[in-house]
Amino acid sequence: MNSYNKQALDIIAKEQGFIRDNLEKVMRLVEILNYFHDSPLLSKSAVRR
């Protein structure tokens, strides 16, 4: 899992109008969802269409 720089997140959050902590949570969630999508096992068993 990536480590996020709080100062960089603060700049992005201010530019985009988001709360920094919420932005970090969303970025981490996207990372987890991408992991599920990229994993052959998880993409077939964890998510049903």
VENGIGI-V813143 format. One record per backbone hydrogen bond with DSSP energy under -1.0 kcal/mol. NH is the residue of the N-H (numbers start at 1). CO is the residue of the C=O. Records with the same first field share a line. If there is no record, write none. Layout:
NH = CO ; CO
This chain:
9 = 5
10 = 6
11 = 7
12 = 8
13 = 9
14 = 10
15 = 11
16 = 12
17 = 13
18 = 13
23 = 19
24 = 20
25 = 21
26 = 22
27 = 23
28 = 24
29 = 25
30 = 26
31 = 27
32 = 28
33 = 29
34 = 30
35 = 31
36 = 32
37 = 33
38 = 34
39 = 35
43 = 39
45 = 41
46 = 42
